Amino acid sequence: MTSQLFQRIQDAHRLIRPQVAVTPLAHSPMLSKLSGCDVYLKCEHLQHTGSFKFRGASNKIRLLDADAGRNGVLTVSSGNHGQAMALAGKLAGVPVTVYARAKASPVKLDAIRALGAELITIDDTPLAVELEAGRQAKLKGMCFVSPYNDIDVIAGQGTIGVELHEQAQLAGINLSAIFASVGGGGLICGVGAAARQLLPQTDVVACWPANSAALYRSLMMGRIVDSEERETISDGTAGGIEPDSITLEIGQQVISKTTLVTEEQIMAAMKLLARTDRWMIEGAAGVALASMLKLADQYQGRAVAVVLSGRNVMLEKFIEAAK
């Protein structure tokens, strides 16, 4: 599956431009000094809509057939994927309906509405909302776009891995590890599939908040299992995964290491990055940075990349985290 996925990633890397930006790979001198690693930040928080999700959304919309484009697409999101689909659909003239939890981040829900998508909120668990969205898509005859359980979406996210390879090669950087946060697994599977082909000596480190680690538990068991979900500041990675998710099989093939971080570690990482590099990031990006700091002893003196997945966080939540 990963070889076929890599071909799709290569196609996406060529064909989603210039709509999707190539984000910087920025060296952080202060984080390097503090961690003992040579730290590079893949700045997906600077991507359009404020997260990496615009890559997968743009690739999916690009590949819709004419009927699906006319009928519109229906998706489910904790916020970032919904914003990305809303913008990608708007640019292509494709109607977009987004299902979301009523408890999702208000700043993300407001952004989805502002981009012109129809937003439907449900007061239930993330997985329940996801399953209902899929059911409604079938009833309405619309194309359902999963945030992670979709090969075209994963391929779009995988373009980050191609960019990392190109940017590291150009700068003469030998990356020892790539750290990326995990929810449903679309990001880590896409980046991992690209890295296995282009950076085979580089560790692909999957990073979860300990409070919400559904795919981690499933990887440990070798099958999709139910997992206890607790509140986390990493709302972008929260929630369960579909019983048939392709990210389990792909993740088994591309992930080198796994790690869990606490809420305290996530918030400390968010605060640290604001101090060292003057960037305000959301919890999911904090998960990747916190994981790098946790495993820094394993990469002393070596170059590592941290995927800063997004910046869409409420100011009040960020201020609370940074106290």
Disulfide bonds with the S-S distance in Angstrom:
none
